[in-house]
């Protein structure tokens, strides 16, 4: 849960309060302070190049998929082909354990998402092979869930 929202039920598209489009105006006056960091972030990403970022991300995804204990976890998102992205969605074979696994990872300082009672990892440019190895070591540990 972040900011008081239950992200496990993120597909609930009910608007919290009725209003007009001004409530969603990204470029309102309050956001001028955010423009420079946003611009710097885009410049930083562009300096790597889209292909290099995509290649790096897919190497991390492949490392995760190869290292995940298939007897303990089942893949939900596509493992290959055009449907595969950098979002890796999987579940413990006993889905009732996913919330406890998510909590155990948080306690280890590993931030993944719990989405619709499944586990979701989204490796990206800021992650390393070491981050994936650390995640896998916790996920594949026998004592992760009491």
GUMIBA-473612 format. One record per residue: x, y, z of N, C-alpha, C in turn; residue number from 1; residue in one letter. Coordinates in nm, 4 decimals. Layout:
N
+----------+----------+----------+----------+----------+----------+----------+----------+----------+------+------+
!     n_c1 !     n_c2 !     n_c3 !    ca_c1 !    ca_c2 !    ca_c3 !     c_c1 !     c_c2 !     c_c3 ! resi ! resn !
+----------+----------+----------+----------+----------+----------+----------+----------+----------+------+------+
!        X !        Y !        Z !        X !        Y !        Z !        X !        Y !        Z !  NUM !    A !
...
+----------+----------+----------+----------+----------+----------+----------+----------+----------+------+------+
END
This chain:
146
+----------+----------+----------+----------+----------+----------+----------+----------+----------+------+------+
!     n_c1 !     n_c2 !     n_c3 !    ca_c1 !    ca_c2 !    ca_c3 !     c_c1 !     c_c2 !     c_c3 ! resi ! resn !
+----------+----------+----------+----------+----------+----------+----------+----------+----------+------+------+
!   0.0848 !  -0.1172 !   0.0000 !   0.0000 !   0.0000 !   0.0000 !   0.0891 !   0.1232 !   0.0000 !    1 !    X !
!   0.0684 !   0.2134 !  -0.0929 !   0.1417 !   0.3389 !  -0.0994 !   0.0409 !   0.4524 !  -0.0979 !    2 !    X !
!   0.0732 !   0.5577 !  -0.0267 !  -0.0104 !   0.6768 !  -0.0241 !  -0.1548 !   0.6454 !   0.0104 !    3 !    X !
!  -0.1762 !   0.5449 !   0.0933 !  -0.3111 !   0.5123 !   0.1349 !  -0.3932 !   0.4382 !   0.0318 !    4 !    X !
!  -0.3343 !   0.4036 !  -0.0838 !  -0.4073 !   0.3317 !  -0.1887 !  -0.3664 !   0.1863 !  -0.1887 !    5 !    X !
!  -0.4624 !   0.0995 !  -0.2061 !  -0.4351 !  -0.0431 !  -0.2179 !  -0.4043 !  -0.0721 !  -0.3638 !    6 !    X !
!  -0.2748 !  -0.0844 !  -0.3970 !  -0.2340 !  -0.1046 !  -0.5357 !  -0.2683 !  -0.2439 !  -0.5866 !    7 !    X !
!  -0.3051 !  -0.3335 !  -0.4960 !  -0.3450 !  -0.4672 !  -0.5373 !  -0.4786 !  -0.4639 !  -0.6110 !    8 !    X !
!  -0.5535 !  -0.3561 !  -0.5969 !  -0.6811 !  -0.3437 !  -0.6683 !  -0.6778 !  -0.2225 !  -0.7607 !    9 !    X !
!  -0.5648 !  -0.2046 !  -0.8282 !  -0.5454 !  -0.0851 !  -0.9096 !  -0.6367 !  -0.0746 !  -1.0321 !   10 !    X !
!  -0.7003 !  -0.1821 !  -1.0710 !  -0.7868 !  -0.1750 !  -1.1887 !  -0.9268 !  -0.1232 !  -1.1568 !   11 !    X !
!  -0.9479 !  -0.0770 !  -1.0349 !  -1.0735 !  -0.0119 !  -1.0005 !  -1.0637 !   0.1312 !  -1.0524 !   12 !    X !
!  -1.1332 !   0.1602 !  -1.1597 !  -1.1221 !   0.2896 !  -1.2255 !  -1.2285 !   0.3888 !  -1.1810 !   13 !    X !
!  -1.2875 !   0.3671 !  -1.0671 !  -1.3869 !   0.4601 !  -1.0153 !  -1.3164 !   0.5881 !  -0.9732 !   14 !    X !
!  -1.3661 !   0.7024 !  -1.0213 !  -1.3067 !   0.8299 !  -0.9837 !  -1.3394 !   0.8595 !  -0.8384 !   15 !    X !
!  -1.2388 !   0.9053 !  -0.7660 !  -1.2570 !   0.9326 !  -0.6241 !  -1.3564 !   1.0457 !  -0.6022 !   16 !    X !
!  -1.3533 !   1.1439 !  -0.6883 !  -1.4480 !   1.2548 !  -0.6758 !  -1.4810 !   1.3073 !  -0.8142 !   17 !    X !
!  -1.6049 !   1.3429 !  -0.8366 !  -1.6391 !   1.3972 !  -0.9689 !  -1.5727 !   1.5336 !  -0.9874 !   18 !    X !
!  -1.5438 !   1.5663 !  -1.1097 !  -1.4818 !   1.6951 !  -1.1385 !  -1.4612 !   1.7108 !  -1.2864 !   19 !    X !
!  -1.4000 !   1.8202 !  -1.3223 !  -1.3731 !   1.8416 !  -1.4643 !  -1.2254 !   1.8153 !  -1.4922 !   20 !    X !
!  -1.1820 !   1.8396 !  -1.6132 !  -1.0472 !   1.8074 !  -1.6569 !  -0.9379 !   1.8842 !  -1.5848 !   21 !    X !
!  -0.9706 !   1.9971 !  -1.5246 !  -0.8671 !   2.0755 !  -1.4560 !  -0.8027 !   1.9981 !  -1.3415 !   22 !    X !
!  -0.8735 !   1.9043 !  -1.2831 !  -0.8186 !   1.8258 !  -1.1728 !  -0.7030 !   1.7373 !  -1.2186 !   23 !    X !
!  -0.6956 !   1.7115 !  -1.3492 !  -0.5921 !   1.6237 !  -1.4039 !  -0.4920 !   1.6992 !  -1.4902 !   24 !    X !
!  -0.4872 !   1.8300 !  -1.4792 !  -0.3987 !   1.9123 !  -1.5596 !  -0.2546 !   1.8946 !  -1.5127 !   25 !    X !
!  -0.1749 !   1.8287 !  -1.5945 !  -0.0362 !   1.7999 !  -1.5587 !   0.0480 !   1.9271 !  -1.5577 !   26 !    X !
!   0.0162 !   2.0203 !  -1.6432 !   0.1000 !   2.1392 !  -1.6562 !   0.0413 !   2.2595 !  -1.5842 !   27 !    X !
!  -0.0237 !   2.2342 !  -1.4722 !  -0.0718 !   2.3432 !  -1.3884 !   0.0468 !   2.4150 !  -1.3258 !   28 !    X !
!   0.0220 !   2.5291 !  -1.2663 !   0.1312 !   2.6100 !  -1.2125 !   0.2111 !   2.5357 !  -1.1062 !   29 !    X !
!   0.1503 !   2.4449 !  -1.0329 !   0.2234 !   2.3723 !  -0.9291 !   0.3315 !   2.2820 !  -0.9867 !   30 !    X !
!   0.3225 !   2.2480 !  -1.1151 !   0.4183 !   2.1563 !  -1.1737 !   0.5391 !   2.2228 !  -1.2390 !   31 !    X !
!   0.5483 !   2.3525 !  -1.2382 !   0.6661 !   2.4149 !  -1.2972 !   0.7924 !   2.3755 !  -1.2225 !   32 !    X !
!   0.7818 !   2.3447 !  -1.0945 !   0.8979 !   2.2989 !  -1.0185 !   0.9429 !   2.1604 !  -1.0630 !   33 !    X !
!   0.8512 !   2.0841 !  -1.1201 !   0.8846 !   1.9491 !  -1.1643 !   0.9420 !   1.9443 !  -1.3051 !   34 !    X !
!   0.9333 !   2.0524 !  -1.3800 !   0.9743 !   2.0491 !  -1.5198 !   1.1231 !   2.0204 !  -1.5356 !   35 !    X !
!   1.2084 !   2.0877 !  -1.4602 !   1.3526 !   2.0679 !  -1.4765 !   1.3959 !   1.9253 !  -1.4413 !   36 !    X !
!   1.3516 !   1.8671 !  -1.3285 !   1.3894 !   1.7282 !  -1.3029 !   1.3340 !   1.6319 !  -1.4080 !   37 !    X !
!   1.2129 !   1.6573 !  -1.4554 !   1.1527 !   1.5739 !  -1.5591 !   1.2358 !   1.5819 !  -1.6863 !   38 !    X !
!   1.2732 !   1.7030 !  -1.7244 !   1.3539 !   1.7238 !  -1.8447 !   1.4910 !   1.6567 !  -1.8298 !   39 !    X !
!   1.5532 !   1.6695 !  -1.7122 !   1.6834 !   1.6063 !  -1.6877 !   1.6720 !   1.4544 !  -1.6948 !   40 !    X !
!   1.5633 !   1.3986 !  -1.6430 !   1.5430 !   1.2534 !  -1.6478 !   1.5308 !   1.2055 !  -1.7919 !   41 !    X !
!   1.4554 !   1.2784 !  -1.8736 !   1.4408 !   1.2404 !  -2.0141 !   1.5738 !   1.2511 !  -2.0886 !   42 !    X !
!   1.6508 !   1.3545 !  -2.0602 !   1.7824 !   1.3707 !  -2.1225 !   1.8741 !   1.2548 !  -2.0826 !   43 !    X !
!   1.8694 !   1.2173 !  -1.9554 !   1.9507 !   1.1060 !  -1.9058 !   1.9132 !   0.9757 !  -1.9761 !   44 !    X !
!   1.7843 !   0.9464 !  -1.9851 !   1.7392 !   0.8256 !  -2.0537 !   1.7793 !   0.8274 !  -2.2010 !   45 !    X !
!   1.7627 !   0.9412 !  -2.2654 !   1.7965 !   0.9523 !  -2.4078 !   1.9460 !   0.9320 !  -2.4313 !   46 !    X !
!   2.0287 !   0.9640 !  -2.3321 !   2.1735 !   0.9486 !  -2.3493 !   2.2145 !   0.8013 !  -2.3644 !   47 !    X !
!   2.1346 !   0.7101 !  -2.3134 !   2.1628 !   0.5673 !  -2.3281 !   2.1149 !   0.5146 !  -2.4623 !   48 !    X !
!   2.0036 !   0.5668 !  -2.5092 !   1.9419 !   0.5191 !  -2.6320 !   1.8381 !   0.4126 !  -2.6027 !   49 !    X !
!   1.7303 !   0.4154 !  -2.6767 !   1.6182 !   0.3249 !  -2.6543 !   1.6604 !   0.1792 !  -2.6711 !   50 !    X !
!   1.7382 !   0.1486 !  -2.7737 !   1.7780 !   0.0099 !  -2.7971 !   1.8648 !  -0.0435 !  -2.6833 !   51 !    X !
!   1.9590 !   0.0361 !  -2.6351 !   2.0459 !  -0.0084 !  -2.5251 !   1.9640 !  -0.0332 !  -2.3980 !   52 !    X !
!   1.8674 !   0.0534 !  -2.3721 !   1.7818 !   0.0352 !  -2.2546 !   1.6982 !  -0.0916 !  -2.2701 !   53 !    X !
!   1.6391 !  -0.1098 !  -2.3875 !   1.5562 !  -0.2288 !  -2.4122 !   1.6400 !  -0.3565 !  -2.3990 !   54 !    X !
!   1.7607 !  -0.3565 !  -2.4538 !   1.8481 !  -0.4736 !  -2.4444 !   1.8833 !  -0.5037 !  -2.2986 !   55 !    X !
!   1.9188 !  -0.4012 !  -2.2235 !   1.9525 !  -0.4183 !  -2.0814 !   1.8329 !  -0.4747 !  -2.0050 !   56 !    X !
!   1.7163 !  -0.4149 !  -2.0265 !   1.5949 !  -0.4594 !  -1.9569 !   1.5638 !  -0.6055 !  -1.9882 !   57 !    X !
!   1.5751 !  -0.6443 !  -2.1155 !   1.5449 !  -0.7827 !  -2.1535 !   1.6474 !  -0.8812 !  -2.0970 !   58 !    X !
!   1.7721 !  -0.8385 !  -2.0829 !   1.8718 !  -0.9255 !  -2.0189 !   1.8335 !  -0.9506 !  -1.8730 !   59 !    X !
!   1.7848 !  -0.8480 !  -1.8054 !   1.7417 !  -0.8647 !  -1.6665 !   1.6194 !  -0.9556 !  -1.6578 !   60 !    X !
!   1.5244 !  -0.9375 !  -1.7498 !   1.4049 !  -1.0222 !  -1.7527 !   1.4458 !  -1.1674 !  -1.7753 !   61 !    X !
!   1.5361 !  -1.1902 !  -1.8708 !   1.5809 !  -1.3261 !  -1.9000 !   1.6487 !  -1.3883 !  -1.7779 !   62 !    X !
!   1.7294 !  -1.3104 !  -1.7074 !   1.7966 !  -1.3588 !  -1.5864 !   1.6936 !  -1.3978 !  -1.4804 !   63 !    X !
!   1.5910 !  -1.3154 !  -1.4650 !   1.4844 !  -1.3441 !  -1.3684 !   1.4087 !  -1.4710 !  -1.4063 !   64 !    X !
!   1.3680 !  -1.4808 !  -1.5321 !   1.2923 !  -1.5977 !  -1.5770 !   1.3741 !  -1.7263 !  -1.5640 !   65 !    X !
!   1.5032 !  -1.7185 !  -1.5944 !   1.5887 !  -1.8371 !  -1.5872 !   1.6137 !  -1.8809 !  -1.4428 !   66 !    X !
!   1.6129 !  -1.7853 !  -1.3510 !   1.6468 !  -1.8175 !  -1.2137 !   1.5295 !  -1.8472 !  -1.1221 !   67 !    X !
!   1.4086 !  -1.8219 !  -1.1678 !   1.2914 !  -1.8432 !  -1.0835 !   1.2632 !  -1.9923 !  -1.0683 !   68 !    X !
!   1.2445 !  -2.0362 !  -0.9461 !   1.2181 !  -2.1769 !  -0.9154 !   1.0809 !  -2.2151 !  -0.9718 !   69 !    X !
!   1.0809 !  -2.2906 !  -1.0815 !   0.9555 !  -2.3267 !  -1.1490 !   0.8718 !  -2.4272 !  -1.0717 !   70 !    X !
!   0.9302 !  -2.4939 !  -0.9749 !   0.8500 !  -2.5836 !  -0.8917 !   0.7720 !  -2.5051 !  -0.7873 !   71 !    X !
!   0.8228 !  -2.3892 !  -0.7511 !   0.7597 !  -2.3059 !  -0.6493 !   0.6693 !  -2.1980 !  -0.7109 !   72 !    X !
!   0.7100 !  -2.1467 !  -0.8279 !   0.6389 !  -2.0335 !  -0.8893 !   0.5912 !  -2.0691 !  -1.0291 !   73 !    X !
!   0.4799 !  -2.0075 !  -1.0675 !   0.4307 !  -2.0228 !  -1.2046 !   0.4299 !  -1.8865 !  -1.2721 !   74 !    X !
!   0.4662 !  -1.8859 !  -1.3985 !   0.4695 !  -1.7622 !  -1.4773 !   0.3287 !  -1.7294 !  -1.5252 !   75 !    X !
!   0.2954 !  -1.6027 !  -1.5198 !   0.1664 !  -1.5572 !  -1.5703 !   0.1877 !  -1.4771 !  -1.6988 !   76 !    X !
!   0.2864 !  -1.3887 !  -1.6980 !   0.3137 !  -1.3098 !  -1.8181 !   0.3890 !  -1.3959 !  -1.9188 !   77 !    X !
!   0.3831 !  -1.3589 !  -2.0470 !   0.4517 !  -1.4378 !  -2.1505 !   0.6018 !  -1.4446 !  -2.1249 !   78 !    X !
!   0.6583 !  -1.5620 !  -2.1441 !   0.8023 !  -1.5823 !  -2.1245 !   0.8822 !  -1.5473 !  -2.2491 !   79 !    X !
!   0.8181 !  -1.5416 !  -2.3640 !   0.8897 !  -1.5159 !  -2.4891 !   0.7933 !  -1.4554 !  -2.5896 !   80 !    X !
!   0.8485 !  -1.4135 !  -2.7017 !   0.7660 !  -1.3640 !  -2.8113 !   0.7277 !  -1.2177 !  -2.7961 !   81 !    X !
!   0.6398 !  -1.1749 !  -2.8839 !   0.6030 !  -1.0339 !  -2.8877 !   0.5224 !  -0.9900 !  -2.7657 !   82 !    X !
!   0.4638 !  -1.0838 !  -2.6934 !   0.3869 !  -1.0486 !  -2.5740 !   0.4725 !  -1.0251 !  -2.4511 !   83 !    X !
!   0.6009 !  -1.0609 !  -2.4582 !   0.6897 !  -1.0427 !  -2.3430 !   0.7321 !  -0.8972 !  -2.3336 !   84 !    X !
!   0.7283 !  -0.8454 !  -2.2134 !   0.7711 !  -0.7078 !  -2.1907 !   0.8685 !  -0.7079 !  -2.0736 !   85 !    X !
!   0.8879 !  -0.5942 !  -2.0128 !   0.9724 !  -0.5870 !  -1.8939 !   0.8909 !  -0.6079 !  -1.7671 !   86 !    X !
!   0.7636 !  -0.6326 !  -1.7800 !   0.6796 !  -0.6649 !  -1.6651 !   0.6726 !  -0.8161 !  -1.6524 !   87 !    X !
!   0.7247 !  -0.8688 !  -1.5426 !   0.7237 !  -1.0125 !  -1.5189 !   0.6221 !  -1.0389 !  -1.4083 !   88 !    X !
!   0.5144 !  -1.1041 !  -1.4455 !   0.4069 !  -1.1355 !  -1.3518 !   0.4100 !  -1.2846 !  -1.3247 !   89 !    X !
!   0.4140 !  -1.3205 !  -1.1965 !   0.4187 !  -1.4609 !  -1.1584 !   0.3481 !  -1.4790 !  -1.0255 !   90 !    X !
!   0.3300 !  -1.6038 !  -0.9874 !   0.2598 !  -1.6350 !  -0.8637 !   0.3235 !  -1.7571 !  -0.7993 !   91 !    X !
!   0.3195 !  -1.7598 !  -0.6684 !   0.3546 !  -1.8831 !  -0.5987 !   0.2515 !  -1.9865 !  -0.6403 !   92 !    X !
!   0.2879 !  -2.1112 !  -0.6438 !   0.1920 !  -2.2159 !  -0.6827 !   0.0736 !  -2.2191 !  -0.5862 !   93 !    X !
!   0.0943 !  -2.1700 !  -0.4648 !  -0.0152 !  -2.1488 !  -0.3703 !  -0.0362 !  -1.9982 !  -0.3617 !   94 !    X !
!  -0.1265 !  -1.9408 !  -0.4434 !  -0.1422 !  -1.7953 !  -0.4509 !  -0.1713 !  -1.7282 !  -0.3168 !   95 !    X !
!  -0.2210 !  -1.8022 !  -0.2211 !  -0.2481 !  -1.7449 !  -0.0892 !  -0.1181 !  -1.6999 !  -0.0217 !   96 !    X !
!  -0.0030 !  -1.7462 !  -0.0695 !   0.1258 !  -1.7084 !  -0.0109 !   0.1838 !  -1.5795 !  -0.0684 !   97 !    X !
!   0.1269 !  -1.5292 !  -0.1763 !   0.1861 !  -1.4137 !  -0.2446 !   0.1964 !  -1.2891 !  -0.1572 !   98 !    X !
!   0.0957 !  -1.2606 !  -0.0779 !   0.1007 !  -1.1412 !   0.0081 !   0.2139 !  -1.1529 !   0.1098 !   99 !    X !
!   0.2315 !  -1.2703 !   0.1687 !   0.3397 !  -1.2902 !   0.2651 !   0.4763 !  -1.2804 !   0.1971 !  100 !    X !
!   0.4869 !  -1.3317 !   0.0753 !   0.6128 !  -1.3210 !  -0.0001 !   0.6421 !  -1.1748 !  -0.0299 !  101 !    X !
!   0.5411 !  -1.1011 !  -0.0714 !   0.5560 !  -0.9580 !  -0.0977 !   0.6054 !  -0.8860 !   0.0273 !  102 !    X !
!   0.5469 !  -0.9159 !   0.1412 !   0.5887 !  -0.8534 !   0.2672 !   0.7321 !  -0.8922 !   0.3033 !  103 !    X !
!   0.7682 !  -1.0181 !   0.2836 !   0.9040 !  -1.0634 !   0.3140 !   1.0061 !  -0.9904 !   0.2261 !  104 !    X !
!   0.9735 !  -0.9717 !   0.0996 !   1.0630 !  -0.8986 !   0.0096 !   1.0769 !  -0.7533 !   0.0545 !  105 !    X !
!   0.9660 !  -0.6909 !   0.0933 !   0.9723 !  -0.5531 !   0.1433 !   1.0629 !  -0.5429 !   0.2647 !  106 !    X !
!   1.0540 !  -0.6402 !   0.3551 !   1.1383 !  -0.6389 !   0.4747 !   1.2859 !  -0.6533 !   0.4398 !  107 !    X !
!   1.3143 !  -0.7157 !   0.3270 !   1.4524 !  -0.7302 !   0.2793 !   1.4973 !  -0.6087 !   0.1983 !  108 !    X !
!   1.4083 !  -0.5102 !   0.1820 !   1.4409 !  -0.3913 !   0.1046 !   1.4288 !  -0.4109 !  -0.0448 !  109 !    X !
!   1.3534 !  -0.5119 !  -0.0853 !   1.3324 !  -0.5404 !  -0.2276 !   1.1905 !  -0.4987 !  -0.2618 !  110 !    X !
!   1.1792 !  -0.4047 !  -0.3546 !   1.0501 !  -0.3450 !  -0.3876 !   0.9945 !  -0.4064 !  -0.5156 !  111 !    X !
!   0.8927 !  -0.4910 !  -0.5005 !   0.8180 !  -0.5408 !  -0.6151 !   0.6717 !  -0.5096 !  -0.5869 !  112 !    X !
!   0.5856 !  -0.5365 !  -0.6819 !   0.4441 !  -0.5032 !  -0.6660 !   0.3601 !  -0.6282 !  -0.6451 !  113 !    X !
!   0.2550 !  -0.6116 !  -0.5698 !   0.1522 !  -0.7131 !  -0.5549 !   0.0334 !  -0.6629 !  -0.6351 !  114 !    X !
!   0.0009 !  -0.7314 !  -0.7442 !  -0.1068 !  -0.6886 !  -0.8332 !  -0.2052 !  -0.8026 !  -0.8510 !  115 !    X !
!  -0.3268 !  -0.7796 !  -0.8083 !  -0.4334 !  -0.8796 !  -0.8194 !  -0.3874 !  -1.0141 !  -0.7649 !  116 !    X !
!  -0.3261 !  -1.0073 !  -0.6469 !  -0.2786 !  -1.1252 !  -0.5742 !  -0.1714 !  -1.2040 !  -0.6497 !  117 !    X !
!  -0.1016 !  -1.1381 !  -0.7414 !   0.0148 !  -1.1965 !  -0.8086 !   0.1330 !  -1.1042 !  -0.7843 !  118 !    X !
!   0.2523 !  -1.1550 !  -0.8061 !   0.3747 !  -1.0782 !  -0.7858 !   0.4211 !  -1.0217 !  -0.9196 !  119 !    X !
!   0.4626 !  -0.8937 !  -0.9183 !   0.5064 !  -0.8303 !  -1.0425 !   0.6408 !  -0.7619 !  -1.0217 !  120 !    X !
!   0.7332 !  -0.7945 !  -1.1094 !   0.8660 !  -0.7331 !  -1.1090 !   0.8798 !  -0.6571 !  -1.2400 !  121 !    X !
!   0.9362 !  -0.5373 !  -1.2332 !   0.9519 !  -0.4544 !  -1.3524 !   1.0954 !  -0.4020 !  -1.3601 !  122 !    X !
!   1.1917 !  -0.4879 !  -1.3962 !   1.3302 !  -0.4414 !  -1.4031 !   1.3488 !  -0.3370 !  -1.5130 !  123 !    X !
!   1.4393 !  -0.2426 !  -1.4853 !   1.4621 !  -0.1350 !  -1.5814 !   1.6076 !  -0.0896 !  -1.5730 !  124 !    X !
!   1.6378 !   0.0153 !  -1.6394 !   1.7734 !   0.0673 !  -1.6540 !   1.8456 !   0.0837 !  -1.5206 !  125 !    X !
!   1.7749 !   0.1240 !  -1.4180 !   1.8364 !   0.1501 !  -1.2876 !   1.8626 !   0.0212 !  -1.2086 !  126 !    X !
!   1.8232 !  -0.0939 !  -1.2615 !   1.8497 !  -0.2217 !  -1.1952 !   1.9721 !  -0.2881 !  -1.2568 !  127 !    X !
!   2.0339 !  -0.3758 !  -1.1764 !   2.1522 !  -0.4487 !  -1.2216 !   2.1264 !  -0.5989 !  -1.2120 !  128 !    X !
!   2.2181 !  -0.6762 !  -1.2692 !   2.2096 !  -0.8219 !  -1.2570 !   2.2157 !  -0.8617 !  -1.1102 !  129 !    X !
!   2.2929 !  -0.7881 !  -1.0307 !   2.3003 !  -0.8150 !  -0.8873 !   2.1664 !  -0.7973 !  -0.8172 !  130 !    X !
!   2.0885 !  -0.6977 !  -0.8618 !   1.9546 !  -0.6782 !  -0.8044 !   1.8657 !  -0.7990 !  -0.8318 !  131 !    X !
!   1.8737 !  -0.8506 !  -0.9531 !   1.7926 !  -0.9682 !  -0.9895 !   1.8386 !  -1.0895 !  -0.9097 !  132 !    X !
!   1.9700 !  -1.1074 !  -0.8962 !   2.0223 !  -1.2200 !  -0.8182 !   1.9767 !  -1.2127 !  -0.6729 !  133 !    X !
!   1.9770 !  -1.0930 !  -0.6164 !   1.9315 !  -1.0748 !  -0.4778 !   1.7832 !  -1.1093 !  -0.4651 !  134 !    X !
!   1.7022 !  -1.0629 !  -0.5593 !   1.5596 !  -1.0957 !  -0.5611 !   1.5401 !  -1.2462 !  -0.5678 !  135 !    X !
!   1.6112 !  -1.3108 !  -0.6591 !   1.5970 !  -1.4559 !  -0.6758 !   1.6404 !  -1.5316 !  -0.5504 !  136 !    X !
!   1.7448 !  -1.4847 !  -0.4853 !   1.7899 !  -1.5560 !  -0.3662 !   1.6844 !  -1.5520 !  -0.2573 !  137 !    X !
!   1.6126 !  -1.4401 !  -0.2460 !   1.5056 !  -1.4316 !  -0.1456 !   1.3842 !  -1.5122 !  -0.1914 !  138 !    X !
!   1.3450 !  -1.4973 !  -0.3176 !   1.2275 !  -1.5702 !  -0.3678 !   1.2449 !  -1.7207 !  -0.3577 !  139 !    X !
!   1.3637 !  -1.7695 !  -0.3835 !   1.3874 !  -1.9138 !  -0.3877 !   1.4315 !  -1.9717 !  -0.2542 !  140 !    X !
!   1.4357 !  -1.8870 !  -0.1507 !   1.4719 !  -1.9334 !  -0.0174 !   1.3589 !  -2.0197 !   0.0398 !  141 !    X !
!   1.3940 !  -2.1278 !   0.1012 !   1.2923 !  -2.2206 !   0.1532 !   1.2086 !  -2.1595 !   0.2642 !  142 !    X !
!   1.2659 !  -2.0640 !   0.3395 !   1.1944 !  -2.0114 !   0.4555 !   1.1245 !  -1.8784 !   0.4302 !  143 !    X !
!   1.1079 !  -1.8397 !   0.3029 !   1.0482 !  -1.7086 !   0.2754 !   0.9068 !  -1.6965 !   0.3297 !  144 !    X !
!   0.8337 !  -1.8043 !   0.3321 !   0.6974 !  -1.8012 !   0.3834 !   0.6866 !  -1.9050 !   0.4946 !  145 !    X !
!   0.6473 !  -1.8586 !   0.6144 !   0.6373 !  -1.9540 !   0.7253 !   0.5294 !  -2.0588 !   0.7026 !  146 !    X !
+----------+----------+----------+----------+----------+----------+----------+----------+----------+------+------+
END
